[in-house]
Amino acid sequence: MIRHTFSLLNGIGEKLERTIWKRKILTWDDFCQITEIEGISPERKRLYDDQLTQASMELSVGNTEYFARIMKRREHWRLFDVFKAGAVCLDIETNGFQPDHGGYVTVVGLYDGYEWRSLIRGENLTAESLNRALQGYKCLVTFYGAAFDVPFLLRSFPGVRFDIPHFDLCFAARKLEINGGLKKLETLFGIERDDVVKGLNGYDAVKLWDQVKKGSVEARELLLTYNKEDTMNLLKLADILYQRLKNATGIEEFIACGCA
């Protein structure tokens, strides 16, 4: 999807992007090979050509930080297909309070499609361990993480870096006019979770942590299973929402009609 994307250029939104596609200009190469484009001045066309050439080079070397800087966050989903192999899903649990009112992170779950791992308060959760865990990934996937998980972690662990594209599935769903929390969307799309944590929610995770502090091994295992299901299901949901977002742009229709 990203090589069809012109909305990364200043002054081009989704409406103008579709107009460009209608003119059979579907890729960055198509754009740069055409001398003139109606509605775009020669000076701006040269600037856009340079920007797309730079973007193509950065994409070829996998420089995701470049795209995180130049693209609006709501458009980061367009990078998911090319960086899926380097994506990491993240979900946190907390003690139920905000950082400035005694709140802290209890568990950080991470899943990359191959392995789920957890960072746990009092065991292995530090700014350094979190940065190490995130190192090397190309894309961050969360559910409402742009509004909750990431800001909470940044306030709790100074020095933690989130400088890669961020595919927030909550806002992706809202863009598609699909409302509700993660569990509602899982049910909607037939995504299953472990029976032992079915029906549990964030408040239950807070109560489980209280039991963990009292030494309950069973509560610790249940809390980690709950977080694991939340985190691993993000990747399944990301696949679904990415394809729906791509379909909603109309690009596949332009390609299918023989414009490419």
Backbone as a ProteinNet text record, in pm:
[ID]
protein_1_A
[PRIMARY]
MIRHTFSLLNGIGEKLERTIWKRKILTWDDFCQITEIEGISPERKRLYDDQLTQASMELSVGNTEYFARIMKRREHWRLFDVFKAGAVCLDIETNGFQPDHGGYVTVVGLYDGYEWRSLIRGENLTAESLNRALQGYKCLVTFYGAAFDVPFLLRSFPGVRFDIPHFDLCFAARKLEINGGLKKLETLFGIERDDVVKGLNGYDAVKLWDQVKKGSVEARELLLTYNKEDTMNLLKLADILYQRLKNATGIEEFIACGCA
[TERTIARY]
82	0	84.9	198.8	276.3	324.2	357.4	405.9	293.8	169.2	56.1	20.2	88	49.6	113.9	28.6	75.9	40.2	-41.2	-80.4	33.3	147.7	265	330.5	287.9	341.4	261	329.2	261.4	171.3	46.3	-47.4	-134	-108.5	-189.8	-262.6	-394.8	-476.8	-536.9	-625.7	-682.7	-768.5	-836.7	-920.1	-834.9	-729.6	-640.1	-566.5	-534.2	-469.5	-555.4	-685.1	-775.3	-782.7	-778.3	-779.3	-655.7	-543.4	-419.4	-432.5	-488.6	-509	-599.5	-703.5	-796.5	-726	-615.9	-538.2	-436.6	-454.4	-370	-226.6	-214	-85.8	-101.1	-54.3	-85.2	31.7	152.5	269.9	364.3	460.4	561	635.8	667.9	737.9	653.3	522.9	433.6	439.7	435.1	432.7	559.8	673.8	802	831.1	774.4	801.5	720.3	613.8	530.4	585.1	595.4	652.8	560	431.7	334.6	213	157.4	33	-59.8	-176.1	-271.3	-300.2	-292.7	-320.6	-199	-84.3	39.9	141.3	190.5	283.9	414.7	488.2	616.9	714.3	715.3	805.4	767.9	637.7	593.5	611.2	591.3	610.9	755.2	850.5	991.2	1019.6	959	976	918.2	799	735.9	818.9	873.5	958.4	1076.7	1138.3	1253.1	1210.7	1095.4	1047.6	1013.2	953.5	918	1041.6	1139.5	1265.4	1334.1	1331.9	1388.9	1312.1	1179.2	1097.3	1124.3	1139.7	1167.4	1300.9	1399.6	1530.5	1521.8	1450.6	1438.5	1360.2	1260.5	1183	1269.1	1354	1436.8	1536.3	1575.7	1669.6	1598.1	1464.6	1387.6	1396.3	1412	1423.3	1284.9	1228.8	1092.9	1084.3	1193.6	1191.6	1164.4	1213.4	1189.2	1039.1	969	825.9	746.3	792.4	725.9	731.4	839.4	854.3	770.7	768.2	708.2	559.5	508.8	369	282.1	159.3	62.4	36.6	20.7	5.8	-114.8	-221	-340.7	-317.6	-204.2	-172.4	-65.3	-17.8	88	44.6	-85.2	-135.1	-89.2	-63.3	-26.2	109.3	184.3	315.4	309.2	193.7	185.7	225.2	182.1	210.3	359.2	431.2	573.9	657.9	606.8	683.5	621.8	524.6	458.3	556.9	653.5	751.2	834.7	840.2	915.3	826.5	698.9	604.2	606.5	578.6	565.1	435.9	357.5	233.5	264.2	204.8	232.2	102.2	95.2	-19.1	29.4	-20.4	23	-92.7	-57.4	-150.4	-98.2	-189.6	-150	-221	-189.8	-256.1	-385.8	-428.2	-557.5	-554.5	-435.6	-424	-331.8	-342.3	-253.7	-117.7	-10.8	123.2	136.7	63.3	74.8	-15.8	-85.2	-168.7	-138.7	-10.6	29.9	19.7	-6.8	-20.9	113	115.8	237.5	201.1	294	275.9	307.8	221.6	245.9	304.9	253.9	299.7	304.4	410	416.3	427.4	330.6	334.2	378.2	462	513.5	501	451.5	436.2	471.4	558.7	605	562.6	464.9	419.8	487	592	668	676.2	696.6	721.1	648.4	583.4	527.4	619.6	644.3	725.5	669.2	701.9	647	757.8	736	819.9	731	775.4	690.2	752.6	668.5	715.2	780.2	895.2	965.8	1049.5	1043	1120.4	1217	1162.2	1248	1200.7	1113.1	1057.9	1132.4	1213.5	1283.7	1282.7	1321.7	1332.2	1432.6	1542.4	1647.5	1598.7	1530.7	1483.7	1374.7	1292.2	1187.2	1247.4	1346.3	1414	1481.4	1544.4	1607.4	1503.5	1388.9	1283.9	1225.4	1222.8	1166.3	1267.2	1394.2	1499.9	1489.1	1500.5	1503.5	1369.2	1262.1	1130.7	1101.3	1015.6	989.1	853.7	764	628.1	567.2	500.1	433.4	283.8	224.6	80.6	20.5	-81.7	-149.2	-299.7	-374.4	-515.4	-534.9	-558.4	-571.1	-438.2	-331.2	-200.1	-151.7	-195.6	-153.2	-207.1	-320.7	-383.4	-355.1	-325.2	-305.9	-169.8	-143.3	-23.7	105.3	122	247.3	265.3	165.3	183.1	209.9	143.3	163.6	307.6	358.9	496.5	596.8	570.4	662	667.2	553.7	550.1	611.8	604.8	653.8	801.6	851.6	989.4	1059.3	1108	1180.8	1296.7	1308.3	1414.6	1367.3	1244.5	1188.8	1157.9	1190.7	1174.8	1069.6	980.6	883.7	894.9	987.4	1014.2	994.2	907.8	873.3	725.4	681.2	538.4	450.1	333.3	243.2	106.3	67.4	-62.8	-154	-235.6	-327.6	-460.9	-494.9	-611.2	-743	-743.6	-865.2	-906.3	-811.2	-842.7	-860.3	-795.4	-817.5	-962.3	-1010.9	-1149.6	-1247.3	-1219.2	-1307.7	-1310.6	-1197.3	-1191.5	-1284.8	-1301.2	-1390.9	-1532.7	-1556	-1685.7	-1722.6	-1620.8	-1640.1	-1601.8	-1698.6	-1673.2	-1672.2	-1605.2	-1600.5	-1459.2	-1447.5	-1317.2	-1261.2	-1144.1	-1075.6	-1160.6	-1221.1	-1298	-1418.3	-1482.5	-1597.1	-1554.5	-1439.3	-1391.5	-1347.6	-1289.9	-1253.6	-1378.3	-1486.1	-1610.2	-1665.8	-1661.2	-1712.9	-1642.9	-1511.9	-1434.1	-1399.7	-1460.7	-1441.7	-1303.5	-1239.4	-1107	-1125.2	-1074.2	-1093	-981	-1010.7	-907.7	-919.6	-816.7	-811.6	-933.3	-994.3	-1115.1	-1093.4	-972.3	-949.3	-957.2	-946.8	-953	-1071.3	-1158.6	-1278.8	-1363.6	-1407.4	-1489.3	-1411.5	-1279.7	-1199.3	-1177.4	-1160.5	-1135.8	-1023.6	-1002	-892.6	-904.1	-1027.2	-1045.6	-1007	-1037.9	-996.9	-844.9	-778	-630.9	-574.7	-641.5	-599.4	-614.7	-727.9	-752	-654.7	-622.2	-526	-389.8	-351.1	-222	-219.9	-331.9	-338.6	-311.8	-361	-336.7	-192	-135.3	5.5	94.3	65.2	144.7	137.6	30.9	14.8	77.4	137.9	209.4	137.7	25.1	-51.8	13.3	60.8	119.2	9.9	-106.2	-217.2	-262.6	-270.3	-311.3	-207.9	-81.8	25.1	11.1	-11.1	-24	-148.4	-256.6	-380.3	-363.9	-297.5	-272.8	-187.8	-84.3	2.1	-71.6	-156.7	-236.3	-331.8	-393.3	-483.2	-408.3	-291.7	-213.2	-166.9	-129.8	-83.4	-193.2	-314.5	-426.2	-453.1	-453	-470.2	-365	-240.7	-128.8	-125.4	-140.8	-131.2	-248.2	-365.4	-481.2	-470.9	-383.3	-365.6	-318.8	-231.3	-177.6	-285.9	-372.8	-484.2	-577.1	-605.4	-693.8	-628.7	-498.2	-426	-438.8	-427.8	-443	-579.5	-681.8	-819.1	-841.3	-802.7	-827.8	-742.4	-619.2	-534.7	-601.2	-648.5	-710.2	-836.1	-913	-1034	-1001.5	-899.5	-857.3	-808	-731.4	-682.3	-798.5	-895.3	-1012.2	-1087.9	-1094.9	-1170.1	-1108.2	-978.1	-915.4	-956.9	-993.7	-1030.4	-915.2	-794.4	-678	-688.9	-744.2	-752.7	-847	-948.6	-1039.1	-966.4	-881	-805.5	-708	-646.8	-552.9	-627.1	-741.7	-817.5	-874.6	-905.1	-965.9	-864.8	-737.5	-636.4	-565	-578.8	-510.3	-361.4	-324.4	-182.7	-102.9
-121.7	0	126	121.1	242.8	299.5	214.2	264.8	324.1	307	373.2	504	531.6	641.7	773.4	872.5	1007.5	1105.9	1060.4	1147.9	1173.1	1110.3	1141.9	1272.8	1325.6	1451.2	1568.1	1672.9	1790.9	1851.1	1873.1	1933.2	1832	1703.4	1600.1	1520	1525.1	1446.8	1328.2	1258.8	1137.8	1167.4	1282.6	1317.9	1340.2	1419	1443.8	1315.7	1233.1	1105.7	1021.2	1014.7	937.2	999	1130.8	1197.2	1157.7	1149.6	1107.5	963.7	876.2	737.2	730.1	814	813.3	849	919.9	956.8	848.7	730.3	613.5	631.7	714.8	732.4	660.4	536	449.5	423.4	451	422.6	542.6	538.2	643.5	651.3	536.6	536.2	601.7	570.1	633.7	785.3	832.7	976.6	1043	983.6	1044.9	1039.1	941.7	927.4	1022.5	1079.4	1173.4	1314.7	1386.9	1522	1621.3	1615.8	1711.2	1640.1	1695.9	1646.7	1766.4	1757.8	1868.8	1905.2	2034.1	2081.5	2089.9	2042.2	2048.5	2130	2238.6	2326.1	2253.2	2297.4	2233.8	2233.7	2345.2	2354.6	2251.4	2243	2147.6	2003.8	1982.6	1848.4	1803.1	1890.9	1855.1	1824.3	1904.1	1879.9	1743.8	1714.4	1585.3	1470.1	1487.6	1383.4	1352.3	1457.2	1438.8	1366.4	1404.3	1343.7	1195.5	1163.3	1024.2	939.3	999.2	927.6	898.2	995.6	976.2	869.5	875.5	776.8	636.1	623.5	492.7	437	523	480.7	438.3	517.5	485.2	355.3	332.4	209.7	88.8	104.4	-7.2	-51.9	40.4	4.6	-18	-11.6	-40.5	64.3	191.2	299.4	343.6	272.9	303.8	434	472.6	597.8	715.5	706.9	812.4	828.8	718.8	726.2	766.5	726.7	769.3	920.5	981.3	1127.2	1199.7	1150.7	1229.4	1201.7	1090.9	1055.9	1088.3	1128.8	1148.4	1012.9	1013.2	886.1	807.5	877.2	806	731.3	760.4	692.8	584.6	563.7	464.1	322.8	296.9	164	122.9	219.4	191.5	120.3	119.1	54	-90.1	-132.3	-260.5	-378.6	-380.9	-498.6	-515.5	-405.3	-418.4	-442.6	-402.5	-418.3	-518.9	-596.2	-692.5	-791.1	-835.7	-933.3	-874.9	-742.3	-677.5	-604.7	-643.3	-576.1	-639.6	-557.5	-607.7	-552.3	-641	-602.2	-577.6	-473.5	-435.2	-409.3	-457.8	-431.2	-426.1	-330.3	-318.4	-342	-381.3	-384.8	-286	-228.4	-131.8	-165	-86.8	-105.9	-27.1	34.2	101.8	251	307.3	450.8	513.2	645.2	717.3	740.2	756.3	770.7	883.7	993	1105.1	1088.9	974.6	946.1	806.5	770	641.6	524.5	553.9	446.4	396.1	268.9	211.4	93.4	57.3	-55.2	-184.3	-281.8	-410.7	-512.6	-512	-606.6	-537.9	-564.5	-527.6	-656.3	-679	-796	-759.1	-841.1	-816.1	-943.8	-928.8	-1044.6	-1004.5	-1083.2	-1049.1	-1149.6	-1231.9	-1331.9	-1465.9	-1467.9	-1590.4	-1620.8	-1515.3	-1534.3	-1427.2	-1468.6	-1373.6	-1369.5	-1251.1	-1238.5	-1127.4	-1131	-1033.6	-968.9	-843.1	-768.7	-737.5	-776.2	-771.9	-682.4	-599.8	-509.3	-589	-541.3	-605.5	-724.2	-761.2	-875.4	-833.5	-785.8	-752.6	-631.5	-550.3	-434	-307.3	-255.4	-128.7	-57.1	69	142.4	74.4	28.7	-35.7	-167.3	-249.1	-377.7	-358.4	-254.8	-227.9	-179.5	-91.7	-46.1	-162.6	-251.2	-368.8	-457	-472.9	-558.7	-501.9	-369.8	-304.2	-288.8	-303.7	-277.9	-372	-313.3	-391.3	-408.9	-376.7	-390.3	-271.3	-294.9	-195.6	-126.2	-185.9	-131.8	-173.2	-80.8	-106.6	-123.3	-226.8	-250.8	-251	-168.9	-163.4	-149.5	-154.9	-118.5	-5.1	113.3	236.4	275.1	219.6	246.8	388.3	454.4	592.9	685.1	647.8	730.9	681.2	551.3	497.9	433.3	319.9	241.3	320.4	382.5	453.5	574.4	663.8	775.3	729.3	621.6	569.4	522.6	452.2	402.9	518	617.6	731.8	809.7	819	889.6	805.3	675.1	585.3	553	553.9	512.2	613.9	723.4	822.1	755.9	788.3	730.2	620.9	572.6	473.9	541.8	472.9	531.9	456.6	535.1	483	567.3	531.3	612.8	534.5	432.3	356.9	379.3	349.1	365	288.9	345.2	291.6	267.1	141.2	101.5	78.5	180	170.8	116.6	-4.7	-72.9	-11.5	52.3	117.8	229.1	314.6	426.2	379.9	269.9	210.7	163.4	97.4	49.6	166.8	272	388.9	452.9	452.2	506	427.1	298.9	212.4	212.7	299.2	310.5	182.3	117.8	0.6	43	50	98.3	-16.4	7.9	-91.4	-121.7	-194.8	-231.4	-354.6	-396.2	-509.7	-636.7	-663.7	-787.4	-787.8	-672.7	-664.3	-692.7	-637.8	-660.5	-805.1	-865.2	-1006.9	-1090.6	-1063.6	-1136.3	-1110.9	-985.6	-947.5	-1022.5	-1041.4	-1103.7	-1250.3	-1307.8	-1449.4	-1485.9	-1395.8	-1422	-1479.4	-1598.4	-1667.3	-1635.2	-1654.9	-1644.3	-1762	-1784.4	-1895.7	-1893	-2009.6	-2018.5	-1966.7	-1982.3	-1944.8	-1793.9	-1715.1	-1569.1	-1507.6	-1590.9	-1536.4	-1464.1	-1344.8	-1266.6	-1175.5	-1192.9	-1103.3	-970.3	-864.1	-731.3	-661.2	-535.2	-460.6	-447.2	-435.3	-425.5	-555.9	-666.5	-796	-806.6	-749.7	-751.8	-673.8	-564.1	-485.8	-569	-638.1	-720.3	-838.4	-893.4	-1003.5	-957.2	-834.2	-782.7	-767	-726.7	-716.7	-852.4	-957.6	-1092	-1135.4	-1093.3	-1124.4	-1065.2	-941.7	-875.1	-950.3	-1024.6	-1102.4	-1241.1	-1267.4	-1393.1	-1501.4	-1471.6	-1573.4	-1609.9	-1732	-1781.9	-1800.1	-1846.1	-1868.9	-1737.6	-1631	-1501.1	-1448.3	-1472.3	-1428.2	-1496.7	-1626.4	-1701	-1657.9	-1631.8	-1589.3	-1449.5	-1361.2	-1226	-1230.1	-1312.2	-1322.2	-1385	-1481.3	-1541.7	-1439	-1358.5	-1252.2	-1154.6	-1111.5	-1018.1	-1083.5	-1209.2	-1281.1	-1287.1	-1316.2	-1322.7	-1185.5	-1081.4	-945	-913.1	-944.6	-905.8	-986.2	-1117	-1201.5	-1180.2	-1149.8	-1127.8	-998.9	-909.3	-784.5	-810.6	-907.8	-933.8	-987.6	-1073	-1124.2	-1010.5	-922.1	-809.3	-711.3	-694.7	-603.9	-647.9	-777.5	-829.8	-794.3	-812.2	-787.2	-639.1	-554.2	-410.5	-349.3	-397.9	-346.2	-368.8	-489.8	-519.2	-436.8	-416.2	-335.1	-188.7	-138.4	-0.7	16	-81.3	-76.3	-78.9	-167.7	-174.5	-42.5	21.4	146.5	260.4	253.9	359.5	352.4	232.6	214.6	178	168.7	144.6	12.3	-90.6	-220.8	-217.2	-131.8	-115.5	-55	43.3	105.5	5.8	-75.1	-176	-282.5	-326.7	-434.9	-394.6	-265.8	-221.2	-207.1	-237.4	-232.4	-100.5	-17.1	112	97.3	-11.2	-28.1	-71.7
0	0	0	67	84.7	-49	-146.7	-275.7	-361.3	-317.6	-383	-312.1	-202.8	-114	-156.4	-185.4	-215.2	-104.1	-8.2	101.6	199.4	178.7	260.9	215.6	99.1	47.4	102.1	144.3	196.8	89.5	126.5	31.9	-40.7	-19.4	-83.6	24.1	19.1	110.6	38.2	106.5	48.2	-75	-77.6	-192.7	-316.5	-304.1	-417.5	-456.8	-359.2	-387.5	-480.8	-452.7	-538.7	-678.3	-685.5	-815.9	-896	-828.2	-894.5	-943.6	-861.2	-903.5	-1026.6	-1028.8	-1142.6	-1273.4	-1263	-1382	-1418.9	-1360.8	-1388	-1337.1	-1235.3	-1166.2	-1032.7	-1027.6	-914.1	-820.8	-866.2	-783.2	-782.5	-692.1	-687.9	-821.1	-879.9	-1009	-1116.8	-1119.2	-1216.5	-1203.6	-1080	-1052.7	-1104.1	-1071.7	-1107	-1256.8	-1326.3	-1469.3	-1555.8	-1498.4	-1573	-1555.1	-1666.5	-1660.9	-1594.8	-1630.3	-1577.9	-1522.7	-1415.3	-1357.9	-1337.8	-1395.6	-1387	-1241.2	-1210.8	-1075.8	-986.6	-1035.2	-957.6	-1037.6	-979.6	-1049.8	-1079.5	-1182.7	-1214.8	-1096.7	-1021	-906.9	-799	-769.3	-668.3	-718	-847.5	-903.8	-884.4	-907.7	-887.7	-741.7	-651.8	-509.1	-470.5	-520.8	-492.1	-547.7	-667.3	-726.3	-635.3	-583.6	-494.3	-366.4	-313.1	-188.7	-208.7	-321.5	-348.4	-377.1	-441.9	-464.4	-332.3	-241.5	-108.1	-31.9	-38.9	31	-20.9	-151.3	-210.4	-160.9	-150.9	-101.9	45.1	126.8	269.9	288.8	203.8	213.1	178	78.8	34.1	141	229	336.1	469.5	466.3	587.2	695.4	656	753.6	799	894.5	938.5	1017.8	1082.8	1157.8	1064.7	942.5	842.3	818.7	799.9	771.3	894.8	1012.4	1135.5	1149.8	1097.8	1105.6	1002.1	878.3	769.3	748.6	800.8	777.6	897.8	870.2	977.2	1043	1175	1246.5	1197	1159	1113.5	982.7	915.3	790.3	807.4	928.2	950.8	913.8	913.9	878.4	738.6	651.3	512.6	502.3	609.7	610.5	660.5	708.8	779.5	692.1	566	484.5	457.6	435	404.5	529.7	645.3	768.6	865	819.5	908.5	968.8	889.3	940.1	1053.6	1063	1169.6	1267.9	1272.3	1361.7	1500.2	1600.1	1736.6	1796	1855.3	1922.1	2069.8	2124	2263.1	2336.6	2460.9	2547.4	2691.3	2767.1	2906	3001.7	3122.8	3235.9	3339.6	3416.2	3519.6	3650.5	3752.6	3882.5	3893.1	3783.3	3780.4	3802.7	3827.9	3850.1	3745	3729	3638.8	3706.4	3628	3685.6	3787.1	3767.2	3861.6	3983.4	3992.6	4108.8	4163.5	4160.3	4216.1	4120.1	3995.6	3898.7	3846.8	3809	3751.3	3661.3	3575.4	3484.7	3560	3547	3611.8	3514	3389.7	3287.9	3152.3	3077.6	2936.3	2856.4	2769.5	2683	2543.7	2481.3	2346.6	2264	2140.6	2052.6	1910.2	1846.1	1711.5	1604.7	1637.6	1542.2	1562	1640.7	1667.1	1816.3	1893.8	2037	2116.7	2226.2	2322.1	2443	2491	2612.6	2698.3	2825.2	2918.7	3000.7	3032.3	3126.5	3246	3365.4	3483.9	3590.3	3648.6	3754.8	3867.6	3910.8	4019.9	3977.6	3848.2	3799.5	3688.7	3577.2	3462.7	3385	3443.9	3374.6	3413.4	3320.1	3337	3202.4	3203.1	3076.8	2985.5	3041	2961.1	2900.2	2979.9	2928.1	2823.5	2840.5	2742.8	2610.7	2619.3	2497.3	2424.9	2501.2	2439.1	2371.8	2436.9	2383	2254.1	2243	2125	2012.1	2045.4	1947.6	1827	1709.2	1586	1518.5	1587.7	1525.5	1433.9	1336.5	1232.2	1245.2	1322.4	1331.7	1464.5	1530.7	1657.9	1633.3	1692.5	1681.1	1821.5	1842.8	1972.6	1950.6	2059.3	2056.3	2155.7	2105.1	2184.5	2249	2196.8	2255.2	2236.8	2128.3	2106.4	2214.6	2272.7	2376.1	2517	2531.5	2666.6	2687.9	2622.6	2653	2634.8	2517.9	2490.1	2582.1	2596.6	2690.3	2834.3	2876.9	3012.9	3029.7	2929.9	2938.2	2934.5	2852.4	2843.2	2974	3041.7	3170.1	3282.1	3267	3372.1	3359.2	3234.3	3208.4	3117.7	3175.8	3095.1	3020.7	2893.9	2813.7	2719.4	2739.9	2647.6	2514.3	2406.1	2273.1	2192.5	2132.4	2036.7	1909.7	1823.3	1704.9	1575.5	1581.1	1462	1430.4	1309.4	1276.8	1374	1400.4	1502.5	1440.4	1430	1377.8	1497.3	1528.9	1641.9	1591	1631.3	1577	1622.5	1737.8	1785.3	1689.5	1653.6	1564.9	1420.5	1384.9	1253	1241.6	1346.4	1346.3	1339.6	1414.2	1412.4	1273.8	1205.5	1069.2	977.1	1008.9	932.1	988.6	1088.5	1156.4	1230.1	1285.9	1371.8	1513	1600	1735.7	1835.7	1947.7	2054.4	2096.8	2207.2	2259.4	2191.3	2236.6	2175.1	2181.6	2297.7	2310.6	2216.4	2198.2	2108.1	1964.5	1924.6	1788.5	1767.7	1872.1	1862.9	1833.7	1906.4	1885.4	1745.9	1703.2	1572	1459.9	1473	1365.9	1393.6	1497.8	1524.7	1575.2	1646.9	1703.9	1844.2	1865.9	1993.4	2091.8	2218.8	2322.7	2419.6	2496.2	2589.9	2683.3	2702.8	2785.4	2927.1	2979.2	3119.4	3141.2	3033.8	3050.9	2977.5	2921.6	2858.3	2962.3	2928.1	3019.8	3111.5	3119.3	3202.8	3130.9	3209	3151.7	3227	3194.5	3255.1	3405.5	3454.6	3600.2	3668.2	3602.1	3656.6	3663.4	3562.7	3561.9	3680.1	3716.5	3833.3	3960.8	3973.4	4092.5	4099.3	3981.8	3980.1	4029.5	3991.2	4036.8	4188.6	4246.1	4392.5	4456.6	4394.9	4447.3	4425	4312.8	4284.4	4393.6	4432.7	4537	4669.1	4686.7	4811	4798.2	4682.7	4665.7	4588.3	4525.4	4454.8	4321.1	4312.1	4187.1	4081.8	4124.9	4032.5	3968.7	4049.3	3996.3	3897.2	3925	3834.2	3698.8	3699.1	3573.7	3497.1	3567.4	3501.6	3442.4	3515.5	3465.1	3338.7	3339	3221.9	3103.4	3129.9	3022.4	2963.7	3049.4	3003.7	2913.2	2955.9	2875.2	2745.1	2753.9	2634.5	2529.4	2570.3	2475.8	2414.8	2496.7	2446.2	2339.9	2371.5	2285.7	2156.5	2165.6	2046.9	1951.5	2004.4	1917.8	1837.6	1879.6	1805.4	1662.8	1644.7	1511.3	1418.5	1470.4	1390.1	1349	1442.8	1414.3	1317.3	1330.6	1240.4	1095.1	1069.9	933.5	876.3	957.8	913.3	885.4	979.9	965.9	855.9	841	733	597.5	572.5	443.3	422.1	528.7	516.6	490.3	554.2	529.1	385.4	339.2	201.1	103.1	126	38.8	37.5	154.7	166.4	85.7	58.9	-20.9	-166.8	-213.7	-353.5	-443.6	-391.2	-475.9	-551.2	-486.7	-552.4	-672	-665.9	-779.3	-898.1	-872.7	-980.2	-1043.4	-958	-1008.3	-1087.8	-1036	-1100.5	-1236	-1252.8	-1377.4	-1490.3	-1460.8	-1564.6	-1575.7	-1473.1	-1477.2	-1453.6	-1383.1	-1351.1	-1473
[MASK]
++++++++++++++++++++++++++++++++++++++++++++++++++++++++++++++++++++++++++++++++++++++++++++++++++++++++++++++++++++++++++++++++++++++++++++++++++++++++++++++++++++++++++++++++++++++++++++++++++++++++++++++++++++++++++++++++++++++++++++++++++++++++++++++++++++

